[in-house]
Amino acid sequence: MNFSGKDCVVIGGGPAGSSFAAIVKKYNPALNVTVLEQAHFPRYHIGESLIPAANNVLRELELYEDLQRSTFIKKMGIVFVWGEERKPWSADYLRLKEVPSQFGGSDIIDVTGQDFRGVIDRLGYMDTPVTAFNVRRAEYDLMLLNQARNFGAEVREGTRASAIVRDAEGRIEGVQWEDDRGQKGTIMTPFVLDASGLGSFMTKGARDYDPDMSNFAVYGYLSNAEWKVTFNGSRDRSTVFIATVENGWIWYFPISPDIMSVGVVTRSHHFKSKMRDGDLAGLWWETVLSCPEIADLVKNATLRTDMLPGGQRIAVSQDWSSWARTPVGEGWAAAGDAAIFVDPILSSGVTLALQSGYRAACTFNTARTRPEIPAGPLWNAYATYIRGEYGSFLKMARHFYGANRAAHSWWSEAQRIVNPFGRLKLDDHQSFTMATAGFFPAPRTNTQEVTASLIEHLSGRQASAEAMLKESVTVDTRDITEDAYEVLTRFRLDVRTEPPSPLGTPDTPSAPAGQLDVFYDLVTDDNDFAHRLAVYPCRIAPALAPVVNRMNTSSSVRELLQDAPSLLPAGFARPEDLRRSVIEIVRVANLKGFVRLYTPRSPELISVHNAQGVEAICQI
């Protein structure tokens, strides 16, 4: 047996694993990182369309310019034909240039968890074209894996992880491996990143599946197919075209000038019924030709045999939305599909893999650099991030598969997710464009009401700066002192992390590159609250944890205000500052959806008579 030691081992060399290994090594070149990849690259993989939210990670990987110069098709947006009217409507990424938000007098979109400056700068003009890429995954994934090598990671292709080694207390000590030459060994390591895709090495048997999001995708590649969308007749840029058909929907987009990726997505029950005769190609052709917007484009096309493994013409995979019940544990974390798989409808898979791999790497780097912060809360903050990021796409996908197929319905749903308070100057179509591009912006304000709202002068300590609520949107400004509230999910005050703010403030020093800002916020582990608003970042002083804990068992703002002074050390804050802070915490909990504020009905006095006919006044 071969034994060696590493700082971390990555299981899987796809986009999530490669981006994790590359970013860890880029910012910590002295660390030893090994990637175990079962296949030999280049290898085929489905999921060929990126969205613009990936671009910032690609820049961090120092690959964005290479992709711009490559022969990969530049993706300018998505065109949908969805519903009975069959009227095309589009998400045009170039329209992102037109999307403004006010911050300090300058127009900018501030996207929680992302640096949006690479798309739109403070003056409102585009730094680079707002595009994405349609890629040939064999070449694209090899590019990512080689970049991990270039930054110094050890990559072992043709090598699979076979088991996890733990000590007597259950802590991870290493990973056993076996390669395709029959050699075996153990890599001793205190940390494992599971990027094994739907194989979910660390969470096998511990995943939940969405019963309403179980589909099959049947796909192939065509030569001599006509393009649905071109720009000035050019064969280097296009859009993804998506159209509904009777039993599902179709994707249609080029990944090179003469390679058209065409997929049919259908419900599991319909797929299984059609497969009784085993004619996969027949199902694919029948469905493609049933789409009036595509049928004429493929009349001279032929299926290629050089794209799929083994010379296949048609392949199939099951698209069943699922997620690990917990994407983190002591000494390990999951990224990409190993953490959560959404659905191909919004082309989010590769982008989310890149984002989660990058975020996991920054979390790992932060944990290494800041040992004073317990690793458990840091990784729980990572789990909160990916639940919110994936949860937004999952919510949109569920809405797509819902009963209402009107275009305006999709735009309106995107507006609710992207712009819940209407504070950004977005119309429904712009909101939808941002959602499909992977941008779920959080409007931030710079007003005295926000920046000084949460314990402005805590006993004159330095902690007061940390306690200020920098990033809240205080929508409900009325007096809520007499309100009651219903707790919808249990929550707590715990560690949160975000990339350093591109806007920065003197009170919030930015973390070094490749690391994360660490603060405290209201969080929950409830997957039903995994959406962008629930993970909206609000900085709250950690000393206020007893107030947050009491809030979970109370139901009255007035009662909470009365209890707060006894929950904190005597003289901790001036009464007026503490009062304001408690009210702000309630507002934040309401903003995130953890509680529901309401004003109790005033008692009504009525006259009743008892059995003896004596009148009494009662409250109802």
C-alpha positions as CSV (number, residue, x, y, z in Angstrom):
1,M,0.0,0.0,0.0
2,N,1.1,3.5,-0.8
3,F,0.8,6.1,2.0
4,S,1.2,9.9,1.6
5,G,0.0,13.1,3.2
6,K,-1.8,16.1,1.8
7,D,-3.5,19.2,3.1
8,C,-6.7,18.3,1.2
9,V,-8.0,15.7,-1.3
10,V,-10.5,16.5,-4.0
11,I,-12.7,13.7,-5.2
12,G,-13.6,14.5,-8.8
13,G,-11.9,16.7,-11.4
14,G,-14.9,18.3,-13.1
15,P,-15.7,22.0,-12.9
16,A,-16.3,22.0,-9.1
17,G,-13.3,20.0,-8.2
18,S,-10.9,21.7,-10.6
19,S,-12.0,25.2,-9.6
20,F,-11.6,24.3,-5.9
21,A,-8.1,22.9,-6.4
22,A,-7.0,25.8,-8.6
23,I,-8.2,28.6,-6.2
24,V,-6.7,26.9,-3.1
25,K,-3.3,26.6,-4.8
26,K,-3.5,30.0,-6.4
27,Y,-3.7,31.7,-3.0
28,N,-1.9,29.1,-0.9
29,P,0.9,27.7,-3.2
30,A,2.6,26.0,-0.3
31,L,-0.3,23.7,0.4
32,N,-0.4,20.1,-1.0
33,V,-3.6,19.4,-2.9
34,T,-4.5,16.2,-4.8
35,V,-7.3,15.7,-7.2
36,L,-8.5,12.1,-7.7
37,E,-10.4,11.8,-11.1
38,Q,-11.7,8.4,-12.1
39,A,-11.8,9.2,-15.9
40,H,-9.0,10.1,-18.3
41,F,-9.5,13.6,-19.7
42,P,-10.7,14.7,-22.2
43,R,-13.9,12.9,-21.5
44,Y,-17.5,13.5,-22.6
45,H,-20.1,15.2,-20.3
46,I,-23.5,16.7,-20.8
47,G,-24.3,20.2,-19.6
48,E,-22.7,22.5,-22.2
49,S,-24.2,26.0,-21.6
50,L,-22.8,28.5,-19.1
51,I,-24.5,31.7,-17.9
52,P,-22.8,35.0,-17.2
53,A,-22.6,34.5,-13.5
54,A,-19.7,32.1,-14.2
55,N,-17.5,34.8,-15.7
56,N,-16.1,36.2,-12.4
57,V,-15.0,32.7,-11.3
58,L,-13.4,32.2,-14.8
59,R,-11.5,35.4,-14.3
60,E,-10.3,34.2,-10.9
61,L,-9.2,31.0,-12.7
62,E,-7.4,33.2,-15.2
63,L,-9.3,31.5,-18.0
64,Y,-11.8,34.1,-19.1
65,E,-9.6,35.6,-21.8
66,D,-8.7,32.2,-23.1
67,L,-12.4,31.4,-23.5
68,Q,-13.1,34.6,-25.3
69,R,-10.3,33.7,-27.8
70,S,-11.5,30.1,-28.1
71,T,-13.8,28.6,-30.8
72,F,-16.5,28.0,-28.2
73,I,-19.8,29.7,-29.2
74,K,-20.4,33.0,-27.4
75,K,-23.9,32.8,-25.7
76,M,-25.8,36.1,-26.0
77,G,-28.9,35.0,-24.1
78,I,-31.9,32.6,-24.2
79,V,-34.9,32.5,-26.4
80,F,-38.0,30.7,-25.1
81,V,-41.2,29.5,-26.8
82,W,-43.1,28.4,-23.7
83,G,-46.9,27.9,-23.7
84,E,-49.8,27.8,-26.1
85,E,-49.3,31.1,-27.8
86,R,-45.8,30.1,-29.0
87,K,-44.7,33.7,-29.1
88,P,-40.9,33.8,-28.7
89,W,-39.6,35.9,-25.8
90,S,-36.0,36.3,-24.8
91,A,-33.5,37.0,-22.0
92,D,-31.0,39.2,-23.8
93,Y,-27.8,39.4,-21.8
94,L,-26.8,42.6,-23.5
95,R,-29.8,44.2,-21.8
96,L,-28.0,43.9,-18.5
97,K,-26.2,47.1,-19.5
98,E,-29.5,48.9,-19.0
99,V,-30.1,47.7,-15.5
100,P,-29.4,50.5,-12.9
101,S,-29.5,50.7,-9.1
102,Q,-28.7,53.7,-7.0
103,F,-25.6,53.5,-4.7
104,G,-23.9,56.7,-3.6
105,G,-25.1,58.5,-6.7
106,S,-23.7,55.9,-9.1
107,D,-25.4,53.3,-11.1
108,I,-24.4,49.8,-10.2
109,I,-25.9,46.4,-9.5
110,D,-24.6,44.8,-6.3
111,V,-25.0,41.0,-6.4
112,T,-24.9,39.3,-3.1
113,G,-22.0,36.9,-3.0
114,Q,-20.6,38.1,-6.3
115,D,-18.5,40.9,-7.7
116,F,-20.6,42.4,-10.5
117,R,-18.0,45.1,-11.5
118,G,-16.8,42.9,-14.3
119,V,-20.2,43.2,-16.0
120,I,-21.3,46.7,-15.2
121,D,-19.0,49.4,-13.7
122,R,-20.0,52.3,-11.5
123,L,-20.5,54.6,-14.5
124,G,-23.0,52.2,-16.0
125,Y,-21.1,51.1,-19.1
126,M,-19.9,47.6,-19.8
127,D,-16.4,46.6,-18.8
128,T,-16.7,43.5,-21.0
129,P,-19.5,42.1,-23.2
130,V,-22.1,40.5,-21.1
131,T,-22.0,37.1,-22.6
132,A,-21.6,33.4,-21.6
133,F,-20.3,30.4,-23.5
134,N,-21.7,27.2,-25.1
135,V,-18.9,24.7,-24.6
136,R,-17.7,21.3,-25.7
137,R,-17.3,19.8,-22.2
138,A,-14.5,17.4,-23.2
139,E,-12.3,20.4,-24.1
140,Y,-13.7,22.8,-21.5
141,D,-13.3,20.5,-18.5
142,L,-9.8,19.6,-19.6
143,M,-8.9,23.3,-19.7
144,L,-10.1,23.6,-16.1
145,L,-8.3,20.5,-14.9
146,N,-5.1,21.6,-16.6
147,Q,-5.4,25.0,-14.9
148,A,-5.5,23.3,-11.5
149,R,-2.3,21.6,-12.5
150,N,-0.8,24.9,-13.6
151,F,-1.4,26.4,-10.2
152,G,0.4,23.4,-8.7
153,A,-2.3,20.8,-7.7
154,E,-1.5,17.2,-8.2
155,V,-4.0,15.5,-10.5
156,R,-4.3,11.8,-10.7
157,E,-6.5,10.7,-13.6
158,G,-7.8,7.2,-13.9
159,T,-7.9,7.1,-10.1
160,R,-11.0,6.7,-8.0
161,A,-11.6,7.2,-4.3
162,S,-12.6,3.9,-2.7
163,A,-13.1,4.7,1.0
164,I,-12.7,7.3,3.7
165,V,-10.4,6.6,6.6
166,R,-11.5,7.9,10.0
167,D,-9.9,7.9,13.4
168,A,-11.5,6.4,16.6
169,E,-13.5,9.6,17.1
170,G,-14.8,9.6,13.5
171,R,-12.6,12.4,12.2
172,I,-11.4,12.1,8.7
173,E,-7.8,11.0,8.4
174,G,-7.4,10.0,4.8
175,V,-8.8,8.7,1.5
176,Q,-8.1,5.2,0.1
177,W,-7.7,5.1,-3.7
178,E,-7.4,2.6,-6.5
179,D,-6.3,3.4,-10.1
180,D,-7.1,1.6,-13.3
181,R,-3.8,-0.2,-13.3
182,G,-4.7,-2.0,-10.1
183,Q,-2.5,0.1,-7.8
184,K,-3.9,1.1,-4.4
185,G,-3.0,3.4,-1.7
186,T,-4.1,5.9,1.0
187,I,-3.6,9.6,1.1
188,M,-3.6,10.9,4.6
189,T,-5.5,14.2,4.8
190,P,-7.6,16.1,7.3
191,F,-10.0,17.5,4.6
192,V,-11.9,16.1,1.6
193,L,-13.8,18.1,-1.0
194,D,-16.5,15.9,-2.6
195,A,-16.9,17.0,-6.2
196,S,-17.9,13.6,-7.4
197,G,-21.1,14.8,-9.1
198,L,-24.3,12.8,-8.7
199,G,-22.2,9.9,-7.5
200,S,-22.2,12.0,-4.2
201,F,-19.3,10.0,-2.6
202,M,-19.6,11.5,0.8
203,T,-23.5,11.7,1.0
204,K,-24.5,8.6,-0.9
205,G,-27.9,7.4,0.6
206,A,-28.3,10.8,2.3
207,R,-29.9,12.8,-0.5
208,D,-33.5,14.1,-0.8
209,Y,-35.2,14.0,-4.2
210,D,-37.9,16.5,-5.4
211,P,-40.9,14.4,-6.3
212,D,-42.1,17.0,-8.8
213,M,-38.8,17.5,-10.6
214,S,-38.1,14.0,-12.0
215,N,-37.3,14.0,-15.7
216,F,-35.2,12.3,-18.3
217,A,-33.1,14.0,-20.9
218,V,-32.5,12.4,-24.2
219,Y,-29.9,14.1,-26.4
220,G,-27.7,13.9,-29.5
221,Y,-25.6,16.1,-31.8
222,L,-26.4,17.1,-35.4
223,S,-24.4,18.2,-38.3
224,N,-25.9,20.3,-41.1
225,A,-28.5,21.7,-38.8
226,E,-29.5,25.3,-39.4
227,W,-29.0,27.8,-36.6
228,K,-32.1,29.2,-34.9
229,V,-30.4,32.5,-34.0
230,T,-27.4,34.2,-35.5
231,F,-25.9,37.7,-35.0
232,N,-25.2,39.4,-38.4
233,G,-24.9,35.9,-39.9
234,S,-21.9,35.1,-37.8
235,R,-21.3,31.5,-36.7
236,D,-19.4,32.4,-33.5
237,R,-22.3,33.6,-31.3
238,S,-25.9,32.7,-30.8
239,T,-28.5,32.1,-28.1
240,V,-29.9,29.0,-26.4
241,F,-33.3,28.1,-27.9
242,I,-35.8,26.4,-25.6
243,A,-39.3,25.3,-26.7
244,T,-42.1,23.4,-25.1
245,V,-43.6,20.4,-26.8
246,E,-46.5,18.2,-25.8
247,N,-44.7,16.0,-23.3
248,G,-41.8,18.2,-22.2
249,W,-39.4,20.7,-23.8
250,I,-36.4,20.8,-26.2
251,W,-33.1,22.6,-26.1
252,Y,-31.4,23.6,-29.3
253,F,-28.1,25.5,-29.5
254,P,-24.7,25.3,-31.3
255,I,-21.5,24.3,-29.5
256,S,-19.4,24.9,-32.6
257,P,-20.2,26.1,-36.2
258,D,-21.3,22.6,-37.3
259,I,-22.3,20.9,-34.0
260,M,-25.8,21.5,-32.7
261,S,-26.6,20.1,-29.3
262,V,-30.3,19.0,-29.2
263,G,-32.0,17.6,-26.2
264,V,-35.4,16.4,-25.3
265,V,-36.5,16.7,-21.6
266,T,-39.6,14.7,-20.6
267,R,-41.3,13.5,-17.5
268,S,-40.2,10.2,-16.1
269,H,-43.5,8.4,-16.6
270,H,-43.7,9.5,-20.3
271,F,-40.1,8.4,-20.9
272,K,-40.7,5.0,-19.3
273,S,-43.9,4.4,-21.3
274,K,-42.1,5.2,-24.6
275,M,-39.1,3.1,-23.8
276,R,-41.2,-0.1,-23.6
277,D,-40.0,-0.7,-27.2
278,G,-36.5,0.6,-26.5
279,D,-36.4,3.0,-29.4
280,L,-34.4,5.9,-27.9
281,A,-33.6,7.5,-31.2
282,G,-37.2,7.2,-32.3
283,L,-38.4,9.0,-29.2
284,W,-35.8,11.8,-29.8
285,W,-36.6,12.3,-33.5
286,E,-40.4,12.1,-32.9
287,T,-40.2,14.8,-30.3
288,V,-37.7,17.1,-32.2
289,L,-39.8,16.9,-35.3
290,S,-43.0,17.7,-33.3
291,C,-41.6,21.2,-32.5
292,P,-42.7,23.6,-35.3
293,E,-39.9,26.1,-34.5
294,I,-37.2,23.4,-35.0
295,A,-38.6,20.8,-37.5
296,D,-37.5,22.7,-40.6
297,L,-34.1,23.4,-39.2
298,V,-33.1,19.8,-39.0
299,K,-34.6,18.4,-42.2
300,N,-31.1,18.0,-43.8
301,A,-29.3,17.2,-40.5
302,T,-27.7,14.0,-39.5
303,L,-26.8,12.6,-36.1
304,R,-23.0,12.6,-35.3
305,T,-21.2,9.6,-34.0
306,D,-18.0,11.4,-32.8
307,M,-19.5,13.2,-29.8
308,L,-20.9,10.6,-27.4
309,P,-18.9,7.8,-25.9
310,G,-18.6,4.6,-27.9
311,G,-19.9,6.1,-31.1
312,Q,-23.4,6.4,-29.8
313,R,-25.9,8.6,-31.7
314,I,-28.3,9.2,-28.8
315,A,-27.7,9.2,-25.0
316,V,-30.0,9.5,-22.0
317,S,-29.6,10.7,-18.4
318,Q,-32.0,11.1,-15.5
319,D,-32.6,14.7,-14.4
320,W,-33.9,14.4,-10.9
321,S,-33.5,17.4,-8.7
322,S,-31.8,16.3,-5.5
323,W,-29.6,17.7,-2.7
324,A,-27.5,16.3,0.1
325,R,-29.3,16.6,3.4
326,T,-26.2,18.3,4.6
327,P,-23.5,19.4,2.2
328,V,-20.8,19.7,4.9
329,G,-19.4,17.7,7.8
330,E,-16.4,17.6,10.0
331,G,-13.4,17.5,7.7
332,W,-15.4,17.5,4.4
333,A,-17.7,19.5,2.2
334,A,-19.5,18.9,-1.1
335,A,-19.6,21.1,-4.2
336,G,-21.4,21.0,-7.5
337,D,-23.9,18.3,-8.2
338,A,-22.6,16.4,-5.2
339,A,-24.1,19.1,-3.1
340,I,-27.3,20.0,-5.1
341,F,-28.5,19.2,-8.6
342,V,-31.3,21.5,-9.9
343,D,-32.4,21.0,-13.5
344,P,-31.2,21.8,-17.0
345,I,-34.0,24.3,-17.8
346,L,-31.9,27.4,-16.8
347,S,-28.5,26.0,-17.9
348,S,-27.2,26.6,-14.3
349,G,-25.4,23.4,-13.6
350,V,-21.8,24.1,-14.8
351,T,-22.0,27.7,-13.4
352,L,-23.2,26.5,-10.0
353,A,-20.4,23.9,-10.0
354,L,-17.8,26.7,-10.6
355,Q,-19.4,29.0,-8.0
356,S,-19.6,26.3,-5.3
357,G,-16.1,25.1,-6.0
358,Y,-14.8,28.7,-5.8
359,R,-16.7,29.4,-2.6
360,A,-15.6,26.2,-1.0
361,A,-11.9,27.1,-1.8
362,C,-12.3,30.6,-0.3
363,T,-13.9,29.0,2.8
364,F,-11.0,26.5,3.0
365,N,-8.5,29.3,2.7
366,T,-10.3,31.4,5.3
367,A,-10.3,28.5,7.8
368,R,-6.6,27.9,7.3
369,T,-5.7,31.6,7.7
370,R,-8.1,32.4,10.6
371,P,-7.8,29.5,13.1
372,E,-9.5,31.6,15.8
373,I,-12.8,31.0,13.9
374,P,-14.1,27.5,14.5
375,A,-14.2,25.6,11.2
376,G,-17.7,24.2,11.8
377,P,-19.5,27.6,11.6
378,L,-17.4,28.6,8.6
379,W,-18.5,25.5,6.7
380,N,-22.1,26.0,7.8
381,A,-21.9,29.4,6.3
382,Y,-20.8,27.8,3.1
383,A,-23.8,25.5,3.3
384,T,-26.0,28.5,3.8
385,Y,-24.5,30.1,0.7
386,I,-25.0,27.2,-1.7
387,R,-28.6,26.5,-0.4
388,G,-29.4,30.1,-1.2
389,E,-27.7,30.1,-4.6
390,Y,-29.1,26.8,-5.8
391,G,-32.4,27.5,-4.1
392,S,-33.1,30.5,-6.3
393,F,-32.6,28.5,-9.5
394,L,-34.7,25.6,-8.1
395,K,-37.6,28.0,-7.3
396,M,-37.5,29.3,-10.9
397,A,-37.3,25.8,-12.3
398,R,-40.3,24.7,-10.3
399,H,-42.2,27.7,-11.6
400,F,-41.3,26.7,-15.2
401,Y,-42.7,23.3,-14.7
402,G,-45.9,24.6,-13.0
403,A,-49.3,24.9,-14.6
404,N,-49.0,28.5,-15.7
405,R,-47.0,28.8,-18.9
406,A,-47.6,32.4,-19.8
407,A,-44.5,34.4,-20.5
408,H,-45.5,37.3,-18.3
409,S,-45.8,34.8,-15.4
410,W,-42.1,33.8,-15.7
411,W,-41.1,37.5,-15.8
412,S,-43.2,38.3,-12.8
413,E,-41.8,35.3,-10.8
414,A,-38.3,36.5,-11.6
415,Q,-39.2,40.0,-10.4
416,R,-40.3,38.5,-7.1
417,I,-37.0,36.6,-6.7
418,V,-34.7,39.2,-8.1
419,N,-36.4,42.4,-7.0
420,P,-38.7,41.5,-4.1
421,F,-39.2,45.1,-2.8
422,G,-39.1,46.9,-6.1
423,R,-36.2,48.9,-4.9
424,L,-34.2,48.3,-8.1
425,K,-35.4,50.0,-11.3
426,L,-36.1,46.8,-13.1
427,D,-39.1,45.8,-15.2
428,D,-40.2,42.2,-15.2
429,H,-38.4,41.3,-18.4
430,Q,-35.1,42.8,-17.0
431,S,-35.6,40.8,-13.8
432,F,-36.1,37.6,-15.8
433,T,-32.9,38.3,-17.8
434,M,-30.9,38.8,-14.7
435,A,-32.3,35.6,-13.1
436,T,-31.4,33.5,-16.2
437,A,-28.0,35.1,-16.2
438,G,-27.5,33.9,-12.6
439,F,-27.6,37.4,-11.1
440,F,-29.9,37.7,-8.1
441,P,-29.0,41.2,-6.9
442,A,-29.6,42.5,-3.4
443,P,-30.4,46.2,-3.3
444,R,-28.2,47.9,-0.7
445,T,-28.6,51.4,0.7
446,N,-26.2,53.9,2.1
447,T,-28.6,55.9,4.3
448,Q,-28.1,56.9,8.0
449,E,-31.2,54.8,8.8
450,V,-29.4,51.6,7.7
451,T,-25.8,52.2,8.5
452,A,-26.5,53.4,12.1
453,S,-29.5,51.2,12.9
454,L,-28.1,48.2,14.8
455,I,-26.5,49.3,18.1
456,E,-24.8,52.4,17.0
457,H,-22.9,53.1,20.2
458,L,-22.4,49.9,22.2
459,S,-20.7,51.3,25.3
460,G,-18.3,53.1,23.0
461,R,-16.5,49.9,22.1
462,Q,-14.9,49.1,18.8
463,A,-17.5,46.3,18.6
464,S,-20.0,49.0,17.7
465,A,-18.7,49.2,14.2
466,E,-19.1,45.4,13.8
467,A,-22.6,45.7,15.1
468,M,-23.9,48.1,12.5
469,L,-26.4,46.7,10.0
470,K,-24.6,47.6,6.7
471,E,-26.6,45.7,4.2
472,S,-30.3,45.6,5.3
473,V,-33.1,46.9,3.3
474,T,-35.5,48.2,5.9
475,V,-38.7,48.2,4.0
476,D,-41.2,48.2,6.9
477,T,-40.4,51.5,8.6
478,R,-43.6,51.8,10.7
479,D,-43.6,51.4,14.4
480,I,-43.8,47.7,15.1
481,T,-43.6,48.0,18.9
482,E,-47.2,46.6,19.4
483,D,-46.8,43.9,16.7
484,A,-46.9,40.2,17.3
485,Y,-45.0,37.7,15.2
486,E,-45.2,34.1,14.2
487,V,-42.0,32.1,14.1
488,L,-42.0,30.2,10.7
489,T,-38.7,28.4,11.2
490,R,-36.2,28.2,14.0
491,F,-33.2,30.5,13.4
492,R,-30.1,31.6,15.2
493,L,-27.3,34.1,15.1
494,D,-24.3,32.5,13.6
495,V,-21.3,33.0,11.3
496,R,-21.9,34.2,7.7
497,T,-19.3,34.7,5.0
498,E,-19.3,36.8,1.8
499,P,-16.6,37.7,-0.7
500,P,-15.1,41.1,0.1
501,S,-17.5,43.8,-0.9
502,P,-16.5,45.6,-4.1
503,L,-17.9,48.8,-2.6
504,G,-16.1,48.5,0.7
505,T,-16.6,50.6,3.9
506,P,-14.1,51.8,6.5
507,D,-16.0,49.8,9.1
508,T,-15.8,46.6,7.2
509,P,-12.2,45.9,6.2
510,S,-12.0,43.6,3.2
511,A,-10.6,40.1,3.5
512,P,-7.5,39.2,1.5
513,A,-8.0,37.9,-2.0
514,G,-9.1,34.3,-2.1
515,Q,-10.7,34.6,1.4
516,L,-14.0,35.7,2.7
517,D,-15.4,38.4,5.0
518,V,-16.7,36.8,8.2
519,F,-19.6,38.3,10.2
520,Y,-22.7,37.3,12.1
521,D,-26.2,37.1,10.8
522,L,-29.6,35.4,11.2
523,V,-29.4,31.9,9.6
524,T,-31.4,28.7,9.5
525,D,-30.7,25.2,8.4
526,D,-34.3,24.7,7.1
527,N,-34.1,23.9,3.3
528,D,-37.6,25.3,2.8
529,F,-36.0,28.7,3.5
530,A,-33.1,28.3,1.0
531,H,-33.8,31.3,-1.2
532,R,-32.0,34.6,-1.9
533,L,-34.0,36.7,0.5
534,A,-33.5,34.2,3.4
535,V,-29.7,34.4,2.9
536,Y,-29.7,38.2,2.4
537,P,-26.6,39.3,4.4
538,C,-27.2,41.5,7.4
539,R,-24.4,42.1,9.9
540,I,-25.4,41.7,13.5
541,A,-23.2,41.9,16.7
542,P,-22.5,38.4,18.0
543,A,-23.2,39.6,21.5
544,L,-26.9,39.8,20.6
545,A,-27.3,36.0,20.3
546,P,-29.3,35.8,23.5
547,V,-31.9,38.2,22.1
548,V,-32.1,36.1,18.9
549,N,-32.5,32.9,20.9
550,R,-35.3,34.5,23.0
551,M,-37.1,35.6,19.8
552,N,-37.5,32.0,18.8
553,T,-39.6,31.3,21.9
554,S,-41.5,34.6,22.0
555,S,-44.3,36.0,19.9
556,S,-44.5,39.7,20.9
557,V,-42.2,42.6,20.0
558,R,-43.1,44.3,23.3
559,E,-42.3,41.2,25.3
560,L,-38.9,40.9,23.5
561,L,-38.1,44.5,24.2
562,Q,-38.9,44.0,27.9
563,D,-36.8,40.9,28.1
564,A,-33.7,42.2,26.2
565,P,-32.0,44.1,29.0
566,S,-32.0,41.1,31.3
567,L,-30.5,38.9,28.5
568,L,-27.4,41.0,28.2
569,P,-24.8,42.2,30.7
570,A,-25.7,45.2,32.8
571,G,-24.6,48.5,31.1
572,F,-24.0,46.7,27.8
573,A,-25.7,49.4,25.8
574,R,-27.8,52.5,26.3
575,P,-31.5,51.7,26.6
576,E,-32.4,53.6,23.4
577,D,-29.7,51.8,21.4
578,L,-30.7,48.4,22.6
579,R,-34.3,49.1,21.9
580,R,-33.5,50.2,18.4
581,S,-31.4,47.1,17.8
582,V,-34.0,44.6,19.0
583,I,-36.6,46.2,16.7
584,E,-34.1,46.0,13.8
585,I,-33.4,42.3,14.5
586,V,-37.2,41.6,14.3
587,R,-37.3,43.5,11.0
588,V,-34.4,41.5,9.6
589,A,-36.1,38.2,10.7
590,N,-39.2,39.4,9.0
591,L,-37.3,40.4,5.9
592,K,-35.7,37.0,5.6
593,G,-39.0,35.2,6.1
594,F,-38.1,33.6,9.4
595,V,-41.0,35.3,11.1
596,R,-44.3,36.8,10.0
597,L,-45.1,40.2,11.6
598,Y,-48.7,41.1,12.2
599,T,-50.7,43.6,14.2
600,P,-53.1,41.9,16.6
601,R,-56.8,42.8,16.3
602,S,-57.9,45.3,18.9
603,P,-60.3,43.6,21.4
604,E,-63.9,44.3,20.7
605,L,-66.3,44.8,23.6
606,I,-69.7,43.1,23.3
607,S,-72.7,42.7,25.6
608,V,-73.7,39.2,26.5
609,H,-76.2,37.8,29.0
610,N,-75.6,34.8,31.2
611,A,-78.2,32.1,31.9
612,Q,-79.7,34.3,34.6
613,G,-80.1,37.2,32.3
614,V,-77.4,39.3,33.9
615,E,-75.6,41.5,31.3
616,A,-71.7,41.3,31.2
617,I,-69.1,43.0,29.0
618,C,-66.7,40.6,27.3
619,Q,-63.7,40.9,25.0
620,I,-63.4,39.0,21.8
